[in-house]
Amino acid sequence: MKTFKAMGRVVTVGVLMAIAGSVAAQQRYPSKPIRFITPYAAGGSTSFLARIVGQKLTESWGQQVLVESRGGGNTIIATELLAKSPPDGYTILMVSPAIVVNASLYRKLPYDTIKDFAAVATLVSYEHFLVVHPSVPANNLQELIALAKSRPGQLNYATSGILMHLQSEQFNILAGTQIQNIPYKGGGPAVADLLGGQVHMTFAVPPNVIGHVKNGRLKGIAVSGETRMSALPQVPTFTEAGLPGYNVSSWYGIIAPAGTPKEIIDKLSAEIARILALPDIKEKLDSQGFQSFVSTPDAFAALMKADMAKYAKIIKIANIKVED
């Protein structure tokens, strides 16, 4: 009996020490560099956003936040990488609605979209911006639609990821056009080919093209959403330009592996919310067509589930399929 009690005390002390060590580690978080993965090729809007947030986190916590681009596979490559990472808060991933779109598009994924991840924080919301190469003989939306209808299947658009492809196909349906899709691994490469005249147009995330519209290298046709962007107030909304049904918007957020301690999730979420409220950050985001979007981890998780259901319906109605 004495031996049993002694062993019990040893076990109890061991458990308490383990718990204390875990709590201490969480309190010290972060004590080493954080790996911040983006699921698209470098040079696009995700790189821009990750650098801004990563720099501020580095300044706040004194630990480097290392931005790493892992494009390809409609974001599946980067997402699988996160799923296989330790749940310790030192690997995080930027995501868009593409993560929930993939859940309906692919019969088999190397992870469970809901169970394998923990929502951390939303970052920004944004509208979609239709831009064309200057060689395209159309200066507004109605001229572009008329041109596309007169040349069925001859015009093309660049897309970076399945989400942009879905939303571009939605435009084809609403406008009655047959503009062909050219897929790219990221917004950076897509815009580079658009600037070079290899493609005719793209439905872009605003930061990827605002500068090029301002300097005349691309023509801004229309922006989704209910209001014009303050960065380019001369560009009308799709509704103003005569296509009221095209009113899509998206978001970027951060997730971590499932099992990441709640204390770490909450610490990351609170610090990101503080960063997004900073005047200089809000100004930078606004200048690029982004709006700060703050939410709790629970609210973000609910948003992902809601968007998963929304896009599942769109994919079913449109009978969109991919080979996996």
Buried (B, 14 or more C-beta within 10 A) or exposed (E): EEEEEEEEEEEEEEEEEEEEEEEEBBEEBBEEEBBBBBBBBBBBBBBBBBBBBBBBBBEEBEBBBEBBBBBBBBBBBBBBBBBEBEBBBBBBBBBBBBBBBBBBBBEEBBBEBBEBBBBBBBBBBBBBBBBBBEEBEBEBBBEBBBBBEEEEEEBBBBBBBBBBBBBBBBBBEBBEBEBBBBEBBBBBBBBBBBBEEEBBBBBBBBBBBBBBBEEEBBBBBBBBBEEBBEBBEEBBBBBBBEBEEBBBBBBBBBBBBBEBBEBBBBBBBEBBBEBBEEEEBBEBBBBBBBBBBBBBBEBBBEBBBEBBEBBBEBBEEEEBEEEE
